[in-house]
Amino acid sequence: MTRTVNQTPGLQRPATLGLWLLPVYGLLLAVSTVTQEPDVETDFAGYARYITTGEFLLSHLVASIGGAALAVLGVMAAAVFLAAGGARRLA
């Protein structure tokens, strides 16, 4: 007898919790775009000042890169959730 994902109850709960990573990614993406950076073509000095601030660095590292990592984990959780039949249960 072969085991399928449906017969593995240990994956359903972490996958359901992992789905919350997708809206968190959306929020981080929205937060990272709150400030407007100066145009590099028309205001190069302002652009250079902006990208060397701690605010930009923190936004770039946490919101952009960290958010992308959360999005990847959220998509993996969604795949496990759908493979485990979670969508059928919600329907």
MMTF fields as JSON, N, C-alpha, C and O atoms, coordinates in Angstrom:
{
  "mmtfVersion": "1.0.0",
  "mmtfProducer": "UNKNOWN",
  "numBonds": 363,
  "numAtoms": 364,
  "numGroups": 91,
  "numChains": 1,
  "numModels": 1,
  "chainsPerModel": [1],
  "groupsPerChain": [91],
  "chainIdList": ["A"],
  "bondAtomList": [4, 2, 8, 6, 12, 10, 16, 14, 20, 18, 24, 22, 28, 26, 32, 30, 36, 34, 40, 38, 44, 42, 48, 46, 52, 50, 56, 54, 60, 58, 64, 62, 68, 66, 72, 70, 76, 74, 80, 78, 84, 82, 88, 86, 92, 90, 96, 94, 100, 98, 104, 102, 108, 106, 112, 110, 116, 114, 120, 118, 124, 122, 128, 126, 132, 130, 136, 134, 140, 138, 144, 142, 148, 146, 152, 150, 156, 154, 160, 158, 164, 162, 168, 166, 172, 170, 176, 174, 180, 178, 184, 182, 188, 186, 192, 190, 196, 194, 200, 198, 204, 202, 208, 206, 212, 210, 216, 214, 220, 218, 224, 222, 228, 226, 232, 230, 236, 234, 240, 238, 244, 242, 248, 246, 252, 250, 256, 254, 260, 258, 264, 262, 268, 266, 272, 270, 276, 274, 280, 278, 284, 282, 288, 286, 292, 290, 296, 294, 300, 298, 304, 302, 308, 306, 312, 310, 316, 314, 320, 318, 324, 322, 328, 326, 332, 330, 336, 334, 340, 338, 344, 342, 348, 346, 352, 350, 356, 354, 360, 358],
  "bondOrderList": [1, 1, 1, 1, 1, 1, 1, 1, 1, 1, 1, 1, 1, 1, 1, 1, 1, 1, 1, 1, 1, 1, 1, 1, 1, 1, 1, 1, 1, 1, 1, 1, 1, 1, 1, 1, 1, 1, 1, 1, 1, 1, 1, 1, 1, 1, 1, 1, 1, 1, 1, 1, 1, 1, 1, 1, 1, 1, 1, 1, 1, 1, 1, 1, 1, 1, 1, 1, 1, 1, 1, 1, 1, 1, 1, 1, 1, 1, 1, 1, 1, 1, 1, 1, 1, 1, 1, 1, 1, 1],
  "groupList": [{"groupName": "MET", "atomNameList": ["N", "CA", "C", "O"], "elementList": ["N", "C", "C", "O"], "formalChargeList": [0, 0, 0, 0], "bondAtomList": [1, 0, 2, 1, 3, 2], "bondOrderList": [1, 1, 2], "singleLetterCode": "M", "chemCompType": "L-PEPTIDE LINKING"}, {"groupName": "THR", "atomNameList": ["N", "CA", "C", "O"], "elementList": ["N", "C", "C", "O"], "formalChargeList": [0, 0, 0, 0], "bondAtomList": [1, 0, 2, 1, 3, 2], "bondOrderList": [1, 1, 2], "singleLetterCode": "T", "chemCompType": "L-PEPTIDE LINKING"}, {"groupName": "ARG", "atomNameList": ["N", "CA", "C", "O"], "elementList": ["N", "C", "C", "O"], "formalChargeList": [0, 0, 0, 0], "bondAtomList": [1, 0, 2, 1, 3, 2], "bondOrderList": [1, 1, 2], "singleLetterCode": "R", "chemCompType": "L-PEPTIDE LINKING"}, {"groupName": "VAL", "atomNameList": ["N", "CA", "C", "O"], "elementList": ["N", "C", "C", "O"], "formalChargeList": [0, 0, 0, 0], "bondAtomList": [1, 0, 2, 1, 3, 2], "bondOrderList": [1, 1, 2], "singleLetterCode": "V", "chemCompType": "L-PEPTIDE LINKING"}, {"groupName": "ASN", "atomNameList": ["N", "CA", "C", "O"], "elementList": ["N", "C", "C", "O"], "formalChargeList": [0, 0, 0, 0], "bondAtomList": [1, 0, 2, 1, 3, 2], "bondOrderList": [1, 1, 2], "singleLetterCode": "N", "chemCompType": "L-PEPTIDE LINKING"}, {"groupName": "GLN", "atomNameList": ["N", "CA", "C", "O"], "elementList": ["N", "C", "C", "O"], "formalChargeList": [0, 0, 0, 0], "bondAtomList": [1, 0, 2, 1, 3, 2], "bondOrderList": [1, 1, 2], "singleLetterCode": "Q", "chemCompType": "L-PEPTIDE LINKING"}, {"groupName": "PRO", "atomNameList": ["N", "CA", "C", "O"], "elementList": ["N", "C", "C", "O"], "formalChargeList": [0, 0, 0, 0], "bondAtomList": [1, 0, 2, 1, 3, 2], "bondOrderList": [1, 1, 2], "singleLetterCode": "P", "chemCompType": "L-PEPTIDE LINKING"}, {"groupName": "GLY", "atomNameList": ["N", "CA", "C", "O"], "elementList": ["N", "C", "C", "O"], "formalChargeList": [0, 0, 0, 0], "bondAtomList": [1, 0, 2, 1, 3, 2], "bondOrderList": [1, 1, 2], "singleLetterCode": "G", "chemCompType": "PEPTIDE LINKING"}, {"groupName": "LEU", "atomNameList": ["N", "CA", "C", "O"], "elementList": ["N", "C", "C", "O"], "formalChargeList": [0, 0, 0, 0], "bondAtomList": [1, 0, 2, 1, 3, 2], "bondOrderList": [1, 1, 2], "singleLetterCode": "L", "chemCompType": "L-PEPTIDE LINKING"}, {"groupName": "ALA", "atomNameList": ["N", "CA", "C", "O"], "elementList": ["N", "C", "C", "O"], "formalChargeList": [0, 0, 0, 0], "bondAtomList": [1, 0, 2, 1, 3, 2], "bondOrderList": [1, 1, 2], "singleLetterCode": "A", "chemCompType": "L-PEPTIDE LINKING"}, {"groupName": "TRP", "atomNameList": ["N", "CA", "C", "O"], "elementList": ["N", "C", "C", "O"], "formalChargeList": [0, 0, 0, 0], "bondAtomList": [1, 0, 2, 1, 3, 2], "bondOrderList": [1, 1, 2], "singleLetterCode": "W", "chemCompType": "L-PEPTIDE LINKING"}, {"groupName": "TYR", "atomNameList": ["N", "CA", "C", "O"], "elementList": ["N", "C", "C", "O"], "formalChargeList": [0, 0, 0, 0], "bondAtomList": [1, 0, 2, 1, 3, 2], "bondOrderList": [1, 1, 2], "singleLetterCode": "Y", "chemCompType": "L-PEPTIDE LINKING"}, {"groupName": "SER", "atomNameList": ["N", "CA", "C", "O"], "elementList": ["N", "C", "C", "O"], "formalChargeList": [0, 0, 0, 0], "bondAtomList": [1, 0, 2, 1, 3, 2], "bondOrderList": [1, 1, 2], "singleLetterCode": "S", "chemCompType": "L-PEPTIDE LINKING"}, {"groupName": "GLU", "atomNameList": ["N", "CA", "C", "O"], "elementList": ["N", "C", "C", "O"], "formalChargeList": [0, 0, 0, 0], "bondAtomList": [1, 0, 2, 1, 3, 2], "bondOrderList": [1, 1, 2], "singleLetterCode": "E", "chemCompType": "L-PEPTIDE LINKING"}, {"groupName": "ASP", "atomNameList": ["N", "CA", "C", "O"], "elementList": ["N", "C", "C", "O"], "formalChargeList": [0, 0, 0, 0], "bondAtomList": [1, 0, 2, 1, 3, 2], "bondOrderList": [1, 1, 2], "singleLetterCode": "D", "chemCompType": "L-PEPTIDE LINKING"}, {"groupName": "PHE", "atomNameList": ["N", "CA", "C", "O"], "elementList": ["N", "C", "C", "O"], "formalChargeList": [0, 0, 0, 0], "bondAtomList": [1, 0, 2, 1, 3, 2], "bondOrderList": [1, 1, 2], "singleLetterCode": "F", "chemCompType": "L-PEPTIDE LINKING"}, {"groupName": "ILE", "atomNameList": ["N", "CA", "C", "O"], "elementList": ["N", "C", "C", "O"], "formalChargeList": [0, 0, 0, 0], "bondAtomList": [1, 0, 2, 1, 3, 2], "bondOrderList": [1, 1, 2], "singleLetterCode": "I", "chemCompType": "L-PEPTIDE LINKING"}, {"groupName": "HIS", "atomNameList": ["N", "CA", "C", "O"], "elementList": ["N", "C", "C", "O"], "formalChargeList": [0, 0, 0, 0], "bondAtomList": [1, 0, 2, 1, 3, 2], "bondOrderList": [1, 1, 2], "singleLetterCode": "H", "chemCompType": "L-PEPTIDE LINKING"}],
  "groupTypeList": [0, 1, 2, 1, 3, 4, 5, 1, 6, 7, 8, 5, 2, 6, 9, 1, 8, 7, 8, 10, 8, 8, 6, 3, 11, 7, 8, 8, 8, 9, 3, 12, 1, 3, 1, 5, 13, 6, 14, 3, 13, 1, 14, 15, 9, 7, 11, 9, 2, 11, 16, 1, 1, 7, 13, 15, 8, 8, 12, 17, 8, 3, 9, 12, 16, 7, 7, 9, 9, 8, 9, 3, 8, 7, 3, 0, 9, 9, 9, 3, 15, 8, 9, 9, 7, 7, 9, 2, 2, 8, 9],
  "groupIdList": [1, 2, 3, 4, 5, 6, 7, 8, 9, 10, 11, 12, 13, 14, 15, 16, 17, 18, 19, 20, 21, 22, 23, 24, 25, 26, 27, 28, 29, 30, 31, 32, 33, 34, 35, 36, 37, 38, 39, 40, 41, 42, 43, 44, 45, 46, 47, 48, 49, 50, 51, 52, 53, 54, 55, 56, 57, 58, 59, 60, 61, 62, 63, 64, 65, 66, 67, 68, 69, 70, 71, 72, 73, 74, 75, 76, 77, 78, 79, 80, 81, 82, 83, 84, 85, 86, 87, 88, 89, 90, 91],
  "secStructList": [7, 7, 7, 7, 4, 4, 4, 7, 2, 2, 2, 2, 2, 2, 2, 2, 2, 2, 6, 6, 2, 2, 2, 2, 2, 2, 2, 2, 2, 2, 2, 2, 6, 1, 1, 7, 7, 7, 7, 6, 6, 6, 7, 2, 2, 2, 2, 2, 2, 2, 2, 6, 1, 2, 2, 2, 2, 2, 0, 0, 0, 0, 0, 0, 0, 0, 2, 2, 2, 2, 2, 2, 2, 2, 2, 2, 2, 2, 2, 2, 2, 2, 2, 6, 6, 2, 2, 2, 2, 2, 7],
  "xCoordList": [0.84, 0.0, 0.891, 1.792, 0.646, 1.451, 0.751, -0.477, 1.539, 0.989, 0.954, 1.914, -0.128, -0.225, -0.178, -0.165, -0.153, -0.127, -1.399, -1.374, -2.536, -3.8, -3.755, -4.474, -2.924, -2.833, -1.756, -1.443, -1.196, -0.157, -0.691, -0.523, -1.334, -1.939, -0.918, -1.287, 0.331, 1.347, 1.684, 2.262, 1.335, 1.648, 0.543, 0.8, -0.682, -1.82, -1.727, -1.924, -1.438, -1.401, -0.266, -0.52, 0.985, 2.04, 1.757, 2.093, 1.147, 0.827, -0.238, -0.168, -1.219, -2.263, -1.674, -2.029, -0.79, -0.133, 0.783, 0.896, 1.429, 2.328, 1.617, 2.233, 0.318, -0.441, -0.483, -0.647, -0.336, -0.334, 0.913, 0.962, 1.915, 3.116, 2.849, 3.546, 1.862, 1.568, 1.022, 1.502, 0.026, -0.382, 0.693, 0.765, 1.536, 2.642, 3.602, 4.102, 3.855, 4.698, 4.08, 4.78, 2.779, 2.096, 2.228, 2.448, 2.092, 2.252, 3.677, 3.882, 4.656, 6.049, 6.353, 7.102, 5.779, 5.98, 5.363, 5.948, 4.191, 3.546, 4.363, 4.51, 4.894, 5.696, 6.987, 7.449, 7.555, 8.828, 8.665, 9.66, 7.451, 7.244, 6.618, 6.145, 6.608, 5.987, 6.778, 6.193, 8.085, 8.9, 9.213, 9.4, 9.263, 9.56, 11.03, 11.496, 11.757, 13.161, 13.274, 12.497, 14.228, 14.417, 14.82, 15.43, 14.475, 14.798, 16.298, 16.91, 16.879, 18.324, 18.758, 19.888, 17.892, 18.253, 18.182, 19.004, 17.201, 17.027, 17.639, 17.997, 17.77, 18.308, 19.266, 18.974, 20.41, 21.35, 21.891, 22.066, 22.16, 22.687, 21.666, 22.034, 20.39, 19.343, 19.178, 18.959, 19.286, 19.204, 20.358, 20.156, 21.563, 22.734, 22.602, 22.968, 22.078, 21.851, 20.812, 20.969, 19.757, 18.665, 19.108, 18.794, 19.833, 20.184, 21.296, 21.621, 21.883, 22.896, 22.355, 23.121, 21.049, 20.461, 20.167, 20.001, 20.105, 19.755, 18.333, 18.032, 17.446, 16.039, 15.926, 15.175, 16.675, 16.64, 17.239, 16.691, 18.363, 19.008, 18.091, 17.944, 17.478, 16.569, 15.373, 14.97, 14.817, 13.683, 14.066, 13.309, 15.232, 15.662, 15.94, 15.525, 16.637, 16.982, 15.778, 15.547, 15.015, 13.91, 12.702, 12.214, 12.227, 10.973, 11.124, 10.298, 12.141, 12.264, 12.818, 12.176, 13.992, 14.637, 13.97, 13.688, 13.718, 13.033, 11.621, 11.161, 10.925, 9.58, 9.569, 8.668, 10.55, 10.634, 10.861, 10.306, 11.666, 11.877, 10.577, 10.266, 9.819, 8.528, 7.557, 6.773, 7.601, 6.724, 7.025, 6.107, 8.304, 8.679, 8.151, 7.594, 8.325, 7.818, 6.297, 5.726, 5.636, 4.177, 3.664, 2.654, 4.341, 3.945, 4.15, 3.326, 5.239, 5.45, 4.361, 3.875, 3.978, 2.903, 1.589, 0.809, 1.333, 0.112, 0.091, -0.954, 1.228, 1.3, 1.022, 0.292, 1.611, 1.365, -0.092, -0.709, -0.645, -2.035, -2.973, -3.904, -2.732, -3.586, -3.405, -4.374, -2.159, -1.907, -2.518, -2.901, -2.608, -3.17, -4.685, -5.311, -5.286, -6.732, -7.393, -8.593, -6.652, -7.21, -8.266, -9.219, -8.11, -9.085, -10.417, -11.468, -10.393, -11.651, -12.391, -13.62, -11.644, -12.263, -12.918, -13.968, -12.312, -12.863, -14.057, -14.893, -14.147, -15.213, -16.583, -17.567],
  "yCoordList": [-1.169, 0.0, 1.24, 1.36, 2.143, 3.366, 4.482, 4.579, 5.311, 6.454, 7.664, 7.93, 8.388, 9.628, 10.79, 10.593, 11.997, 13.182, 13.264, 13.745, 12.79, 12.828, 11.999, 12.29, 10.978, 10.108, 10.575, 9.862, 11.734, 12.268, 13.505, 14.621, 13.317, 14.464, 15.451, 16.579, 15.075, 15.955, 17.136, 18.118, 17.059, 18.15, 19.187, 20.327, 18.807, 19.7, 20.959, 22.061, 20.826, 21.983, 22.954, 24.154, 22.484, 23.435, 24.112, 25.282, 23.391, 23.995, 25.068, 26.113, 24.825, 25.817, 27.067, 28.185, 26.883, 28.031, 28.751, 29.976, 27.997, 28.578, 29.45, 30.315, 29.223, 30.06, 31.516, 32.42, 31.75, 33.116, 33.893, 35.114, 33.199, 33.896, 34.72, 35.702, 34.337, 35.079, 36.476, 37.433, 36.644, 38.024, 38.821, 40.041, 38.139, 38.848, 39.388, 40.506, 38.598, 39.063, 40.288, 41.25, 40.245, 41.392, 42.647, 43.735, 42.498, 43.647, 44.184, 45.398, 43.298, 43.736, 44.437, 45.414, 43.943, 44.579, 45.973, 46.909, 46.11, 47.431, 48.393, 49.564, 47.91, 48.759, 49.196, 50.322, 48.306, 48.645, 49.68, 50.251, 49.937, 50.903, 52.204, 53.003, 52.432, 53.637, 54.88, 55.885, 54.823, 56.0, 56.016, 54.971, 57.202, 57.379, 57.734, 58.731, 56.924, 57.261, 58.244, 58.18, 59.143, 60.117, 59.424, 58.355, 60.039, 59.488, 59.564, 60.618, 58.458, 58.398, 59.267, 59.753, 59.467, 60.242, 61.749, 62.496, 62.206, 63.646, 64.172, 65.348, 63.339, 63.777, 62.715, 62.029, 62.591, 61.548, 61.748, 60.775, 62.985, 63.257, 62.852, 62.246, 63.18, 62.786, 61.276, 60.702, 60.636, 59.177, 58.543, 57.583, 59.065, 58.53, 58.705, 57.813, 59.858, 60.061, 59.081, 58.53, 58.872, 58.01, 56.558, 55.927, 56.022, 54.6, 54.306, 53.142, 55.346, 55.113, 55.328, 55.306, 55.536, 55.72, 54.373, 53.364, 54.376, 53.164, 52.729, 51.536, 53.701, 53.385, 52.549, 51.575, 52.934, 52.181, 50.785, 49.796, 50.714, 49.421, 48.475, 47.312, 48.97, 48.139, 47.712, 46.549, 48.636, 48.312, 47.276, 46.342, 47.438, 46.524, 45.134, 44.135, 45.064, 43.757, 43.032, 41.86, 43.731, 43.075, 42.91, 41.798, 44.01, 43.962, 43.289, 42.453, 43.63, 43.084, 41.663, 40.744, 41.486, 40.177, 39.202, 38.06, 39.645, 38.781, 38.448, 37.319, 39.439, 39.193, 38.184, 37.348, 38.246, 37.274, 35.863, 34.901, 35.737, 34.414, 33.9, 32.715, 34.78, 34.375, 33.976, 33.043, 34.669, 34.335, 32.939, 32.183, 32.595, 31.261, 30.198, 29.189, 30.422, 29.461, 29.389, 28.308, 30.521, 30.537, 29.785, 29.086, 29.916, 29.187, 27.689, 26.887, 27.308, 25.89, 25.367, 24.25, 26.17, 25.767, 25.633, 24.721, 26.529, 26.445, 25.164, 24.527, 24.791, 23.562, 22.335, 21.43, 22.313, 21.189, 21.177, 20.115, 22.35, 22.456, 21.928, 21.178, 22.318, 21.857, 20.369, 19.666, 19.884, 18.465, 17.607, 16.463, 18.157, 17.388, 17.41, 16.78, 18.123, 18.145, 19.209, 19.123, 20.203, 21.261, 22.068, 22.541, 22.229, 23.0, 22.275, 22.915, 20.96, 20.195, 20.335, 20.411, 20.369, 20.471, 21.83, 21.926, 22.889, 24.237, 24.479, 25.335, 23.735, 23.982, 23.612, 23.767],
  "zCoordList": [0.0, 0.0, 0.0, 0.831, -0.912, -0.978, -0.234, -0.237, 0.395, 1.132, 0.225, -0.498, 0.258, -0.491, 0.486, 1.701, -0.05, 0.806, 1.631, 2.764, 1.064, 1.79, 3.061, 4.017, 3.081, 4.236, 5.212, 6.164, 4.997, 5.851, 6.563, 6.073, 7.717, 8.382, 8.933, 9.262, 9.045, 9.592, 8.694, 9.161, 7.419, 6.494, 6.389, 6.003, 6.725, 6.515, 7.378, 6.866, 8.651, 9.554, 9.207, 9.106, 9.019, 8.632, 7.29, 7.106, 6.358, 5.065, 5.233, 4.586, 6.089, 6.331, 6.974, 6.601, 7.925, 8.558, 7.566, 7.598, 6.696, 5.705, 4.685, 4.064, 4.512, 3.582, 4.046, 3.226, 5.345, 5.875, 5.465, 5.62, 4.946, 4.49, 3.229, 2.977, 2.448, 1.22, 1.504, 0.897, 2.41, 2.71, 3.442, 3.294, 4.238, 4.895, 3.843, 3.965, 2.818, 1.705, 1.033, 0.717, 0.821, 0.216, 1.053, 0.521, 2.368, 3.261, 3.236, 3.201, 3.255, 3.193, 1.877, 1.845, 0.807, -0.486, -0.497, -1.042, 0.098, 0.169, 1.023, 0.67, 2.141, 3.024, 2.326, 2.507, 1.538, 0.89, -0.215, -0.663, -0.661, -1.736, -1.24, -2.049, 0.068, 0.615, 0.231, -0.173, 0.349, 0.026, -1.469, -2.093, -2.014, -3.438, -3.597, -3.045, -4.349, -4.578, -5.73, -6.682, -5.649, -6.737, -8.038, -8.027, -9.128, -10.443, -10.676, -10.501, -11.067, -11.271, -12.458, -12.476, -13.437, -14.624, -14.391, -14.922, -13.595, -13.422, -12.13, -12.066, -11.099, -9.804, -9.275, -8.295, -9.938, -9.559, -8.153, -7.42, -7.76, -6.415, -5.349, -4.343, -5.56, -4.617, -4.565, -3.498, -5.731, -5.79, -5.032, -4.288, -5.211, -4.51, -3.004, -2.239, -2.574, -1.135, -0.597, 0.493, -1.37, -0.907, -0.748, 0.261, -1.728, -1.668, -0.666, -0.43, -0.075, 0.95, 2.354, 3.317, 2.489, 3.817, 4.457, 3.771, 5.771, 6.515, 6.244, 6.248, 6.006, 5.706, 4.436, 4.389, 3.409, 2.161, 2.355, 1.868, 3.068, 3.291, 4.051, 3.676, 5.114, 5.897, 5.05, 5.082, 4.303, 3.444, 2.405, 2.141, 1.821, 0.771, 1.325, 0.736, 2.451, 3.007, 3.589, 3.292, 4.415, 5.117, 4.207, 4.007, 3.662, 2.913, 1.557, 1.191, 0.822, -0.527, -0.529, -1.038, 0.033, -0.012, 0.959, 0.595, 2.188, 3.155, 2.714, 2.884, 2.14, 1.634, 0.502, 0.429, -0.379, -1.474, -0.938, -1.468, 0.101, 0.715, 1.332, 1.22, 1.979, 2.54, 1.437, 1.61, 0.311, -0.811, -1.348, -1.666, -1.448, -1.92, -0.962, -1.395, 0.336, 1.319, 1.279, 1.426, 1.082, 0.983, -0.227, -0.141, -1.346, -2.55, -2.35, -2.788, -1.694, -1.395, -0.462, -0.64, 0.531, 1.441, 0.683, 0.958, -0.268, -1.064, -1.899, -2.03, -2.455, -3.241, -2.372, -2.778, -1.169, -0.254, 0.181, 0.26, 0.464, 0.894, -0.185, 0.11, -1.43, -2.519, -2.793, -3.078, -2.707, -2.931, -1.834, -2.076, -0.63, 0.493, 0.492, 1.344, -0.447, -0.533, 0.314, 0.574, 0.75, 1.571, 0.846, 1.464, -0.45, -1.217, -1.296, -1.271, -1.391, -1.421, -0.102, -0.078, 0.997, 2.305, 2.493, 3.129, 1.944, 2.086, 1.179, 1.471, 0.078, -0.91, -0.408, -1.131]
}
